[in-house]
Amino acid sequence: MPEPAPPARNPPTASPTDPARTGRASALPYEEVTEPGYPAAYTAGLLIEPTGDGAVLTGTCPRCHCATVYTWTRSVVRSAPRVVRSGPSGTGLVPVPVLCVCRTEHPGRPGDEEGCGAYWNILLERARR
């Protein structure tokens, strides 16, 4: 897995041909797929905004190149406290699965899905308390 990216100082800029900016549908069909280069491409311009139980990740999808805002939470249902799993050997890194959730229309996308179907994993540094 790639090294975690430091928070970006400026929000990512969408490409001038980004369908989210042009208002047109993308010719890229929906496909649930991942590639080894997706994490590094995604974290290159990533803006991370911590929340009470996770983070809002604002970046560009490495597959369709559309702007995407992904909300990650550590837990969906609160339960009794437990040991927090972290990345390799207690490094304080937390693996985070990310999905493209762009609002661009992609041909063949199921009605209950968002984005282009791309997914990848990144590592975020756990906040110190």
N, CA, C and O atoms as a GROMACS GRO file, in nm:
protein
  516
    1MET      N    1   0.084  -0.118   0.000
    1MET     CA    2   0.000   0.000   0.000
    1MET      C    3   0.089   0.124   0.000
    1MET      O    4   0.197   0.122   0.057
    2PRO      N    5   0.044   0.231  -0.063
    2PRO     CA    6   0.126   0.352  -0.070
    2PRO      C    7   0.132   0.423   0.063
    2PRO      O    8   0.050   0.400   0.152
    3GLU      N    9   0.231   0.509   0.076
    3GLU     CA   10   0.244   0.591   0.194
    3GLU      C   11   0.125   0.685   0.202
    3GLU      O   12   0.073   0.727   0.098
    4PRO      N   13   0.080   0.720   0.323
    4PRO     CA   14  -0.032   0.813   0.332
    4PRO      C   15   0.009   0.951   0.283
    4PRO      O   16   0.123   0.994   0.301
    5ALA      N   17  -0.085   1.016   0.221
    5ALA     CA   18  -0.058   1.149   0.167
    5ALA      C   19  -0.089   1.254   0.273
    5ALA      O   20  -0.187   1.241   0.346
    6PRO      N   21  -0.007   1.358   0.281
    6PRO     CA   22  -0.042   1.466   0.372
    6PRO      C   23  -0.163   1.540   0.316
    6PRO      O   24  -0.188   1.538   0.196
    7PRO      N   25  -0.239   1.605   0.404
    7PRO     CA   26  -0.355   1.678   0.353
    7PRO      C   27  -0.314   1.783   0.251
    7PRO      O   28  -0.213   1.852   0.268
    8ALA      N   29  -0.390   1.794   0.146
    8ALA     CA   30  -0.362   1.894   0.042
    8ALA      C   31  -0.395   2.033   0.095
    8ALA      O   32  -0.487   2.049   0.176
    9ARG      N   33  -0.322   2.131   0.050
    9ARG     CA   34  -0.348   2.268   0.094
    9ARG      C   35  -0.458   2.332   0.012
    9ARG      O   36  -0.529   2.419   0.062
   10ASN      N   37  -0.475   2.289  -0.111
   10ASN     CA   38  -0.578   2.344  -0.198
   10ASN      C   39  -0.666   2.230  -0.247
   10ASN      O   40  -0.615   2.120  -0.271
   11PRO      N   41  -0.795   2.251  -0.262
   11PRO     CA   42  -0.880   2.145  -0.315
   11PRO      C   43  -0.836   2.107  -0.456
   11PRO      O   44  -0.784   2.190  -0.530
   12PRO      N   45  -0.857   1.978  -0.493
   12PRO     CA   46  -0.819   1.937  -0.627
   12PRO      C   47  -0.898   2.012  -0.733
   12PRO      O   48  -1.013   2.049  -0.711
   13THR      N   49  -0.835   2.034  -0.846
   13THR     CA   50  -0.900   2.104  -0.955
   13THR      C   51  -0.945   2.002  -1.057
   13THR      O   52  -0.866   1.919  -1.102
   14ALA      N   53  -1.070   2.008  -1.095
   14ALA     CA   54  -1.122   1.916  -1.195
   14ALA      C   55  -1.071   1.955  -1.333
   14ALA      O   56  -1.048   2.072  -1.361
   15SER      N   57  -1.054   1.856  -1.416
   15SER     CA   58  -1.010   1.878  -1.553
   15SER      C   59  -1.118   1.957  -1.628
   15SER      O   60  -1.236   1.944  -1.596
   16PRO      N   61  -1.080   2.039  -1.728
   16PRO     CA   62  -1.179   2.115  -1.804
   16PRO      C   63  -1.277   2.024  -1.878
   16PRO      O   64  -1.387   2.067  -1.913
   17THR      N   65  -1.239   1.898  -1.902
   17THR     CA   66  -1.328   1.805  -1.971
   17THR      C   67  -1.403   1.715  -1.874
   17THR      O   68  -1.476   1.626  -1.917
   18ASP      N   69  -1.386   1.736  -1.744
   18ASP     CA   70  -1.455   1.657  -1.642
   18ASP      C   71  -1.606   1.670  -1.665
   18ASP      O   72  -1.658   1.781  -1.666
   19PRO      N   73  -1.676   1.557  -1.683
   19PRO     CA   74  -1.821   1.564  -1.706
   19PRO      C   75  -1.896   1.635  -1.594
   19PRO      O   76  -2.003   1.692  -1.619
   20ALA      N   77  -1.844   1.633  -1.472
   20ALA     CA   78  -1.910   1.704  -1.363
   20ALA      C   79  -1.908   1.855  -1.388
   20ALA      O   80  -1.996   1.926  -1.340
   21ARG      N   81  -1.808   1.904  -1.462
   21ARG     CA   82  -1.801   2.047  -1.494
   21ARG      C   83  -1.876   2.080  -1.622
   21ARG      O   84  -1.935   2.187  -1.634
   22THR      N   85  -1.875   1.987  -1.718
   22THR     CA   86  -1.936   2.016  -1.847
   22THR      C   87  -2.086   1.985  -1.848
   22THR      O   88  -2.158   2.032  -1.935
   23GLY      N   89  -2.133   1.904  -1.750
   23GLY     CA   90  -2.274   1.868  -1.745
   23GLY      C   91  -2.312   1.755  -1.839
   23GLY      O   92  -2.430   1.725  -1.855
   24ARG      N   93  -2.214   1.693  -1.902
   24ARG     CA   94  -2.241   1.583  -1.995
   24ARG      C   95  -2.213   1.449  -1.929
   24ARG      O   96  -2.136   1.441  -1.833
   25ALA      N   97  -2.276   1.346  -1.981
   25ALA     CA   98  -2.249   1.212  -1.932
   25ALA      C   99  -2.112   1.167  -1.980
   25ALA      O  100  -2.062   1.214  -2.082
   26SER      N  101  -2.051   1.076  -1.907
   26SER     CA  102  -1.921   1.022  -1.945
   26SER      C  103  -1.940   0.904  -2.039
   26SER      O  104  -2.037   0.829  -2.026
   27ALA      N  105  -1.850   0.888  -2.133
   27ALA     CA  106  -1.854   0.773  -2.223
   27ALA      C  107  -1.794   0.651  -2.154
   27ALA      O  108  -1.807   0.539  -2.203
   28LEU      N  109  -1.728   0.672  -2.039
   28LEU     CA  110  -1.667   0.562  -1.966
   28LEU      C  111  -1.777   0.480  -1.899
   28LEU      O  112  -1.850   0.533  -1.815
   29PRO      N  113  -1.790   0.352  -1.933
   29PRO     CA  114  -1.897   0.273  -1.873
   29PRO      C  115  -1.869   0.238  -1.727
   29PRO      O  116  -1.754   0.233  -1.683
   30TYR      N  117  -1.976   0.213  -1.655
   30TYR     CA  118  -1.964   0.170  -1.516
   30TYR      C  119  -1.899   0.032  -1.514
   30TYR      O  120  -1.941  -0.058  -1.587
   31GLU      N  121  -1.797   0.017  -1.429
   31GLU     CA  122  -1.732  -0.113  -1.414
   31GLU      C  123  -1.670  -0.119  -1.275
   31GLU      O  124  -1.592  -0.031  -1.238
   32GLU      N  125  -1.703  -0.221  -1.198
   32GLU     CA  126  -1.643  -0.238  -1.066
   32GLU      C  127  -1.503  -0.294  -1.086
   32GLU      O  128  -1.484  -0.412  -1.115
   33VAL      N  129  -1.404  -0.204  -1.068
   33VAL     CA  130  -1.266  -0.239  -1.100
   33VAL      C  131  -1.171  -0.160  -1.012
   33VAL      O  132  -1.203  -0.051  -0.965
   34THR      N  133  -1.053  -0.216  -0.990
   34THR     CA  134  -0.946  -0.145  -0.922
   34THR      C  135  -0.816  -0.173  -0.995
   34THR      O  136  -0.803  -0.273  -1.065
   35GLU      N  137  -0.720  -0.085  -0.977
   35GLU     CA  138  -0.588  -0.099  -1.039
   35GLU      C  139  -0.483  -0.062  -0.935
   35GLU      O  140  -0.512   0.020  -0.847
   36PRO      N  141  -0.363  -0.118  -0.941
   36PRO     CA  142  -0.260  -0.087  -0.843
   36PRO      C  143  -0.225   0.062  -0.832
   36PRO      O  144  -0.186   0.108  -0.725
   37GLY      N  145  -0.237   0.138  -0.940
   37GLY     CA  146  -0.200   0.279  -0.938
   37GLY      C  147  -0.308   0.372  -0.884
   37GLY      O  148  -0.282   0.491  -0.863
   38TYR      N  149  -0.429   0.320  -0.860
   38TYR     CA  150  -0.538   0.407  -0.814
   38TYR      C  151  -0.507   0.480  -0.682
   38TYR      O  152  -0.530   0.600  -0.674
   39PRO      N  153  -0.455   0.412  -0.577
   39PRO     CA  154  -0.431   0.484  -0.451
   39PRO      C  155  -0.336   0.603  -0.466
   39PRO      O  156  -0.364   0.711  -0.414
   40ALA      N  157  -0.226   0.584  -0.535
   40ALA     CA  158  -0.129   0.694  -0.550
   40ALA      C  159  -0.188   0.808  -0.631
   40ALA      O  160  -0.169   0.925  -0.597
   41ALA      N  161  -0.261   0.776  -0.737
   41ALA     CA  162  -0.323   0.881  -0.819
   41ALA      C  163  -0.426   0.959  -0.738
   41ALA      O  164  -0.436   1.081  -0.750
   42TYR      N  165  -0.504   0.889  -0.657
   42TYR     CA  166  -0.609   0.953  -0.577
   42TYR      C  167  -0.551   1.043  -0.468
   42TYR      O  168  -0.599   1.154  -0.448
   43THR      N  169  -0.447   0.997  -0.399
   43THR     CA  170  -0.394   1.074  -0.288
   43THR      C  171  -0.308   1.192  -0.332
   43THR      O  172  -0.277   1.278  -0.249
   44ALA      N  173  -0.270   1.199  -0.459
   44ALA     CA  174  -0.185   1.309  -0.507
   44ALA      C  175  -0.246   1.446  -0.481
   44ALA      O  176  -0.172   1.539  -0.450
   45GLY      N  177  -0.374   1.463  -0.493
   45GLY     CA  178  -0.438   1.593  -0.471
   45GLY      C  179  -0.548   1.586  -0.368
   45GLY      O  180  -0.641   1.668  -0.370
   46LEU      N  181  -0.541   1.490  -0.279
   46LEU     CA  182  -0.649   1.464  -0.184
   46LEU      C  183  -0.658   1.570  -0.075
   46LEU      O  184  -0.557   1.611  -0.018
   47LEU      N  185  -0.780   1.614  -0.046
   47LEU     CA  186  -0.809   1.704   0.065
   47LEU      C  187  -0.879   1.620   0.172
   47LEU      O  188  -0.980   1.556   0.144
   48ILE      N  189  -0.824   1.621   0.293
   48ILE     CA  190  -0.879   1.541   0.402
   48ILE      C  191  -0.934   1.634   0.509
   48ILE      O  192  -0.861   1.718   0.562
   49GLU      N  193  -1.063   1.618   0.541
   49GLU     CA  194  -1.125   1.697   0.646
   49GLU      C  195  -1.172   1.600   0.754
   49GLU      O  196  -1.271   1.530   0.735
   50PRO      N  197  -1.101   1.596   0.870
   50PRO     CA  198  -1.142   1.506   0.977
   50PRO      C  199  -1.282   1.539   1.028
   50PRO      O  200  -1.321   1.656   1.032
   51THR      N  201  -1.356   1.436   1.065
   51THR     CA  202  -1.488   1.451   1.128
   51THR      C  203  -1.480   1.381   1.263
   51THR      O  204  -1.377   1.324   1.297
   52GLY      N  205  -1.588   1.383   1.339
   52GLY     CA  206  -1.589   1.320   1.470
   52GLY      C  207  -1.557   1.172   1.467
   52GLY      O  208  -1.494   1.121   1.560
   53ASP      N  209  -1.598   1.104   1.362
   53ASP     CA  210  -1.578   0.959   1.357
   53ASP      C  211  -1.522   0.915   1.222
   53ASP      O  212  -1.554   0.806   1.175
   54GLY      N  213  -1.440   0.997   1.159
   54GLY     CA  214  -1.385   0.959   1.030
   54GLY      C  215  -1.329   1.079   0.957
   54GLY      O  216  -1.259   1.162   1.015
   55ALA      N  217  -1.360   1.088   0.827
   55ALA     CA  218  -1.309   1.199   0.747
   55ALA      C  219  -1.390   1.213   0.619
   55ALA      O  220  -1.451   1.117   0.571
   56VAL      N  221  -1.391   1.335   0.565
   56VAL     CA  222  -1.446   1.360   0.433
   56VAL      C  223  -1.327   1.373   0.340
   56VAL      O  224  -1.239   1.457   0.361
   57LEU      N  225  -1.324   1.289   0.237
   57LEU     CA  226  -1.212   1.284   0.142
   57LEU      C  227  -1.257   1.346   0.010
   57LEU      O  228  -1.347   1.293  -0.056
   58THR      N  229  -1.196   1.456  -0.028
   58THR     CA  230  -1.230   1.525  -0.152
   58THR      C  231  -1.114   1.510  -0.248
   58THR      O  232  -1.002   1.555  -0.221
   59GLY      N  233  -1.141   1.446  -0.361
   59GLY     CA  234  -1.034   1.422  -0.457
   59GLY      C  235  -1.088   1.398  -0.596
   59GLY      O  236  -1.202   1.432  -0.627
   60THR      N  237  -1.005   1.338  -0.678
   60THR     CA  238  -1.040   1.306  -0.816
   60THR      C  239  -1.031   1.156  -0.835
   60THR      O  240  -0.931   1.095  -0.798
   61CYS      N  241  -1.133   1.096  -0.893
   61CYS     CA  242  -1.133   0.953  -0.919
   61CYS      C  243  -1.019   0.920  -1.015
   61CYS      O  244  -1.006   0.984  -1.120
   62PRO      N  245  -0.936   0.822  -0.981
   62PRO     CA  246  -0.825   0.787  -1.069
   62PRO      C  247  -0.869   0.715  -1.196
   62PRO      O  248  -0.789   0.700  -1.289
   63ARG      N  249  -0.993   0.670  -1.203
   63ARG     CA  250  -1.041   0.601  -1.324
   63ARG      C  251  -1.111   0.696  -1.419
   63ARG      O  252  -1.073   0.708  -1.535
   64CYS      N  253  -1.216   0.765  -1.370
   64CYS     CA  254  -1.297   0.850  -1.458
   64CYS      C  255  -1.255   0.997  -1.454
   64CYS      O  256  -1.300   1.077  -1.535
   65HIS      N  257  -1.168   1.033  -1.358
   65HIS     CA  258  -1.114   1.168  -1.344
   65HIS      C  259  -1.220   1.272  -1.307
   65HIS      O  260  -1.201   1.392  -1.331
   66CYS      N  261  -1.329   1.227  -1.250
   66CYS     CA  262  -1.433   1.319  -1.202
   66CYS      C  263  -1.405   1.355  -1.056
   66CYS      O  264  -1.341   1.278  -0.984
   67ALA      N  265  -1.453   1.470  -1.015
   67ALA     CA  266  -1.445   1.509  -0.874
   67ALA      C  267  -1.532   1.414  -0.794
   67ALA      O  268  -1.643   1.380  -0.836
   68THR      N  269  -1.482   1.372  -0.678
   68THR     CA  270  -1.558   1.281  -0.593
   68THR      C  271  -1.536   1.317  -0.446
   68THR      O  272  -1.423   1.342  -0.405
   69VAL      N  273  -1.643   1.319  -0.369
   69VAL     CA  274  -1.636   1.349  -0.226
   69VAL      C  275  -1.686   1.226  -0.152
   69VAL      O  276  -1.805   1.192  -0.158
   70TYR      N  277  -1.595   1.159  -0.083
   70TYR     CA  278  -1.626   1.032  -0.015
   70TYR      C  279  -1.622   1.054   0.136
   70TYR      O  280  -1.524   1.106   0.189
   71THR      N  281  -1.728   1.015   0.204
   71THR     CA  282  -1.734   1.026   0.349
   71THR      C  283  -1.703   0.890   0.409
   71THR      O  284  -1.773   0.792   0.384
   72TRP      N  285  -1.597   0.886   0.489
   72TRP     CA  286  -1.557   0.762   0.555
   72TRP      C  287  -1.582   0.774   0.705
   72TRP      O  288  -1.545   0.874   0.767
   73THR      N  289  -1.646   0.672   0.762
   73THR     CA  290  -1.666   0.668   0.906
   73THR      C  291  -1.603   0.540   0.959
   73THR      O  292  -1.603   0.437   0.892
   74ARG      N  293  -1.550   0.549   1.080
   74ARG     CA  294  -1.484   0.433   1.141
   74ARG      C  295  -1.584   0.324   1.176
   74ARG      O  296  -1.551   0.206   1.171
   75SER      N  297  -1.704   0.364   1.212
   75SER     CA  298  -1.802   0.263   1.251
   75SER      C  299  -1.938   0.302   1.198
   75SER      O  300  -1.972   0.420   1.189
   76VAL      N  301  -2.015   0.204   1.165
   76VAL     CA  302  -2.150   0.229   1.117
   76VAL      C  303  -2.246   0.220   1.235
   76VAL      O  304  -2.340   0.299   1.246
   77VAL      N  305  -2.222   0.126   1.323
   77VAL     CA  306  -2.303   0.107   1.443
   77VAL      C  307  -2.211   0.115   1.563
   77VAL      O  308  -2.109   0.046   1.568
   78ARG      N  309  -2.245   0.198   1.658
   78ARG     CA  310  -2.161   0.208   1.778
   78ARG      C  311  -2.182   0.084   1.864
   78ARG      O  312  -2.292   0.032   1.876
   79SER      N  313  -2.072   0.038   1.923
   79SER     CA  314  -2.077  -0.078   2.010
   79SER      C  315  -1.979  -0.056   2.124
   79SER      O  316  -1.922   0.053   2.137
   80ALA      N  317  -1.959  -0.157   2.205
   80ALA     CA  318  -1.865  -0.146   2.316
   80ALA      C  319  -1.725  -0.117   2.262
   80ALA      O  320  -1.692  -0.161   2.152
   81PRO      N  321  -1.644  -0.043   2.337
   81PRO     CA  322  -1.508  -0.013   2.289
   81PRO      C  323  -1.431  -0.141   2.259
   81PRO      O  324  -1.447  -0.242   2.327
   82ARG      N  325  -1.348  -0.134   2.158
   82ARG     CA  326  -1.266  -0.249   2.121
   82ARG      C  327  -1.132  -0.199   2.071
   82ARG      O  328  -1.112  -0.079   2.053
   83VAL      N  329  -1.044  -0.290   2.049
   83VAL     CA  330  -0.912  -0.254   1.999
   83VAL      C  331  -0.927  -0.205   1.856
   83VAL      O  332  -0.992  -0.270   1.774
   84VAL      N  333  -0.867  -0.090   1.825
   84VAL     CA  334  -0.873  -0.035   1.690
   84VAL      C  335  -0.765  -0.102   1.607
   84VAL      O  336  -0.648  -0.102   1.644
   85ARG      N  337  -0.804  -0.160   1.496
   85ARG     CA  338  -0.706  -0.218   1.406
   85ARG      C  339  -0.636  -0.106   1.332
   85ARG      O  340  -0.698  -0.007   1.293
   86SER      N  341  -0.508  -0.122   1.314
   86SER     CA  342  -0.435  -0.021   1.240
   86SER      C  343  -0.358  -0.090   1.129
   86SER      O  344  -0.365  -0.211   1.112
   87GLY      N  345  -0.286  -0.011   1.056
   87GLY     CA  346  -0.208  -0.062   0.945
   87GLY      C  347  -0.094  -0.150   0.992
   87GLY      O  348  -0.099  -0.201   1.104
   88PRO      N  349   0.007  -0.169   0.912
   88PRO     CA  350   0.118  -0.258   0.940
   88PRO      C  351   0.184  -0.231   1.075
   88PRO      O  352   0.228  -0.119   1.102
   89SER      N  353   0.191  -0.332   1.158
   89SER     CA  354   0.266  -0.333   1.284
   89SER      C  355   0.247  -0.209   1.372
   89SER      O  356   0.345  -0.147   1.412
   90GLY      N  357   0.125  -0.174   1.401
   90GLY     CA  358   0.098  -0.064   1.493
   90GLY      C  359   0.153   0.070   1.448
   90GLY      O  360   0.195   0.150   1.533
   91THR      N  361   0.155   0.097   1.321
   91THR     CA  362   0.211   0.221   1.268
   91THR      C  363   0.121   0.341   1.290
   91THR      O  364   0.163   0.454   1.265
   92GLY      N  365  -0.001   0.320   1.335
   92GLY     CA  366  -0.094   0.430   1.349
   92GLY      C  367  -0.163   0.464   1.219
   92GLY      O  368  -0.233   0.565   1.210
   93LEU      N  369  -0.144   0.380   1.118
   93LEU     CA  370  -0.210   0.400   0.989
   93LEU      C  371  -0.336   0.314   0.984
   93LEU      O  372  -0.336   0.198   1.026
   94VAL      N  373  -0.441   0.372   0.933
   94VAL     CA  374  -0.570   0.303   0.925
   94VAL      C  375  -0.603   0.279   0.778
   94VAL      O  376  -0.608   0.374   0.700
   95PRO      N  377  -0.625   0.152   0.739
   95PRO     CA  378  -0.665   0.126   0.600
   95PRO      C  379  -0.808   0.175   0.577
   95PRO      O  380  -0.897   0.148   0.657
   96VAL      N  381  -0.828   0.247   0.468
   96VAL     CA  382  -0.959   0.304   0.435
   96VAL      C  383  -0.998   0.262   0.294
   96VAL      O  384  -0.930   0.297   0.198
   97PRO      N  385  -1.108   0.187   0.281
   97PRO     CA  386  -1.158   0.156   0.146
   97PRO      C  387  -1.231   0.277   0.090
   97PRO      O  388  -1.310   0.340   0.160
   98VAL      N  389  -1.206   0.309  -0.037
   98VAL     CA  390  -1.266   0.427  -0.100
   98VAL      C  391  -1.334   0.383  -0.230
   98VAL      O  392  -1.285   0.295  -0.300
   99LEU      N  393  -1.448   0.444  -0.259
   99LEU     CA  394  -1.522   0.420  -0.383
   99LEU      C  395  -1.539   0.550  -0.458
   99LEU      O  396  -1.548   0.657  -0.397
  100CYS      N  397  -1.542   0.543  -0.590
  100CYS     CA  398  -1.579   0.661  -0.668
  100CYS      C  399  -1.728   0.683  -0.644
  100CYS      O  400  -1.809   0.593  -0.664
  101VAL      N  401  -1.762   0.803  -0.603
  101VAL     CA  402  -1.903   0.838  -0.584
  101VAL      C  403  -1.936   0.965  -0.661
  101VAL      O  404  -2.016   1.048  -0.617
  102CYS      N  405  -1.872   0.980  -0.778
  102CYS     CA  406  -1.897   1.099  -0.859
  102CYS      C  407  -2.044   1.101  -0.902
  102CYS      O  408  -2.113   1.000  -0.898
  103ARG      N  409  -2.089   1.218  -0.942
  103ARG     CA  410  -2.229   1.234  -0.983
  103ARG      C  411  -2.246   1.226  -1.134
  103ARG      O  412  -2.356   1.247  -1.185
  104THR      N  413  -2.139   1.197  -1.204
  104THR     CA  414  -2.145   1.186  -1.350
  104THR      C  415  -2.218   1.057  -1.388
  104THR      O  416  -2.203   0.954  -1.323
  105GLU      N  417  -2.298   1.064  -1.494
  105GLU     CA  418  -2.366   0.944  -1.542
  105GLU      C  419  -2.268   0.858  -1.620
  105GLU      O  420  -2.200   0.907  -1.711
  106HIS      N  421  -2.261   0.730  -1.585
  106HIS     CA  422  -2.176   0.634  -1.654
  106HIS      C  423  -2.266   0.525  -1.712
  106HIS      O  424  -2.344   0.466  -1.637
  107PRO      N  425  -2.258   0.497  -1.841
  107PRO     CA  426  -2.345   0.396  -1.904
  107PRO      C  427  -2.334   0.260  -1.832
  107PRO      O  428  -2.225   0.214  -1.799
  108GLY      N  429  -2.448   0.198  -1.810
  108GLY     CA  430  -2.452   0.066  -1.748
  108GLY      C  431  -2.450   0.068  -1.597
  108GLY      O  432  -2.447  -0.038  -1.535
  109ARG      N  433  -2.451   0.185  -1.536
  109ARG     CA  434  -2.448   0.192  -1.390
  109ARG      C  435  -2.582   0.148  -1.333
  109ARG      O  436  -2.686   0.200  -1.376
  110PRO      N  437  -2.582   0.053  -1.237
  110PRO     CA  438  -2.708   0.014  -1.173
  110PRO      C  439  -2.773   0.134  -1.103
  110PRO      O  440  -2.703   0.223  -1.054
  111GLY      N  441  -2.904   0.136  -1.100
  111GLY     CA  442  -2.978   0.248  -1.044
  111GLY      C  443  -2.949   0.278  -0.899
  111GLY      O  444  -2.967   0.392  -0.855
  112ASP      N  445  -2.904   0.179  -0.822
  112ASP     CA  446  -2.878   0.200  -0.680
  112ASP      C  447  -2.730   0.228  -0.650
  112ASP      O  448  -2.689   0.226  -0.534
  113GLU      N  449  -2.650   0.253  -0.753
  113GLU     CA  450  -2.507   0.279  -0.736
  113GLU      C  451  -2.473   0.423  -0.770
  113GLU      O  452  -2.552   0.493  -0.834
  114GLU      N  453  -2.355   0.466  -0.727
  114GLU     CA  454  -2.301   0.597  -0.761
  114GLU      C  455  -2.165   0.576  -0.826
  114GLU      O  456  -2.108   0.467  -0.815
  115GLY      N  457  -2.114   0.677  -0.892
  115GLY     CA  458  -1.979   0.674  -0.944
  115GLY      C  459  -1.961   0.589  -1.068
  115GLY      O  460  -2.057   0.549  -1.133
  116CYS      N  461  -1.833   0.562  -1.098
  116CYS     CA  462  -1.798   0.485  -1.218
  116CYS      C  463  -1.771   0.339  -1.188
  116CYS      O  464  -1.750   0.260  -1.279
  117GLY      N  465  -1.772   0.301  -1.058
  117GLY     CA  466  -1.748   0.163  -1.018
  117GLY      C  467  -1.608   0.139  -0.965
  117GLY      O  468  -1.581   0.031  -0.912
  118ALA      N  469  -1.518   0.236  -0.978
  118ALA     CA  470  -1.380   0.218  -0.931
  118ALA      C  471  -1.375   0.217  -0.779
  118ALA      O  472  -1.453   0.283  -0.711
  119TYR      N  473  -1.280   0.139  -0.727
  119TYR     CA  474  -1.257   0.134  -0.582
  119TYR      C  475  -1.108   0.111  -0.558
  119TYR      O  476  -1.037   0.058  -0.644
  120TRP      N  477  -1.062   0.150  -0.439
  120TRP     CA  478  -0.921   0.138  -0.402
  120TRP      C  479  -0.910   0.153  -0.251
  120TRP      O  480  -1.007   0.190  -0.186
  121ASN      N  481  -0.793   0.126  -0.196
  121ASN     CA  482  -0.766   0.142  -0.054
  121ASN      C  483  -0.653   0.241  -0.034
  121ASN      O  484  -0.556   0.244  -0.111
  122ILE      N  485  -0.666   0.324   0.070
  122ILE     CA  486  -0.559   0.417   0.107
  122ILE      C  487  -0.531   0.398   0.255
  122ILE      O  488  -0.607   0.331   0.325
  123LEU      N  489  -0.422   0.456   0.302
  123LEU     CA  490  -0.388   0.456   0.444
  123LEU      C  491  -0.399   0.598   0.496
  123LEU      O  492  -0.343   0.691   0.437
  124LEU      N  493  -0.471   0.616   0.607
  124LEU     CA  494  -0.478   0.746   0.673
  124LEU      C  495  -0.410   0.734   0.807
  124LEU      O  496  -0.416   0.629   0.872
  125GLU      N  497  -0.346   0.841   0.848
  125GLU     CA  498  -0.282   0.843   0.978
  125GLU      C  499  -0.389   0.865   1.084
  125GLU      O  500  -0.473   0.954   1.072
  126ARG      N  501  -0.386   0.782   1.186
  126ARG     CA  502  -0.484   0.793   1.294
  126ARG      C  503  -0.456   0.919   1.375
  126ARG      O  504  -0.341   0.945   1.411
  127ALA      N  505  -0.560   0.996   1.403
  127ALA     CA  506  -0.545   1.120   1.479
  127ALA      C  507  -0.503   1.088   1.621
  127ALA      O  508  -0.554   0.994   1.682
  128ARG      N  509  -0.411   1.167   1.674
  128ARG     CA  510  -0.367   1.149   1.812
  128ARG      C  511  -0.464   1.221   1.903
  128ARG      O  512  -0.512   1.329   1.871
  129ARG      N  513  -0.493   1.160   2.015
  129ARG     CA  514  -0.587   1.220   2.111
  129ARG      C  515  -0.516   1.264   2.235
  129ARG      O  516  -0.580   1.317   2.327
   0.00000   0.00000   0.00000
